[in-house]
């Protein structure tokens, strides 16, 4: 299932293979290729469907057993209103997910990766050249990701619940009841600060344990520092993990145990998705 941009595929804008001057938004003189993913060449084109703005999709395959999922693109990189960009990202992600489900493995490309014609070669020739030159690395990565999924895990603490048993916080709450409204507002600020500090200390102590427990059930783990923390909470851990499909339930059960052990814990468990954070695709340069 494809999620909105903040919970799904990474939204970093890729760069076209042909450099442009700052502020320039010219239309290429020859058609380029918008690249969605690298897959085994055994993938049937029939499963691809359509791409961004219902663009017809095709495979650019090479003899080394690799193919790129693309559509012909003779315009500038996608750019527009936020709603349009979100729709394009979701459509991009839909192509990656269909390819992943059908092939069992995929190397997703970031949004807006475009290969342009240049140096006397067509865009297709340049892309095929990159696939051939990177074949060993790409093939090895596809094999390593066969049957693997990406999961996003966010664990935070509700600061009020984390400070529930704190004598310091309890004293402030009791004092607030006995004070006039103006003083209550000042005490509320002190209480919020106290609760946050208590939750932060607790989060610091829980982080290494939770990270160890998740790492033990996954094949790889990477931190995500850009997660949005809800108001009134303190982050403990925000990670993407790479795991075998068969281990997803085990990870879910471990998170359930964490929630039962720590009443202040708030847990988001997202996925499974294609391995966006673990693709490690070689740079697609000039070709």
Secondary structure, DSSP 8 states (H G I E B T S, - for coil): ----TTTSS---B---SS---TT-----SS-EEEEEEEEETTS-GGG--B-GGG-B-EEEE-TTSEEEEEEEE-S------HHHHHHHHHHHHHHHHHHHHHHS--EE--BT-EE--BTTB-HHHHHHHHHHHTHHHHHHHHHHTTTEEEEEEEEEEEHHHHTTT-HHHHHHHHHHHTS-HHHHHHHHHHHHHHHHHHHHHHHHHHHHHHHHHHHTTSSEEEE-TT----TTEEEEEEEEEEEEGGGHHHHHHHHHHHHHH-TTEEEEEEEEE--GGG---------
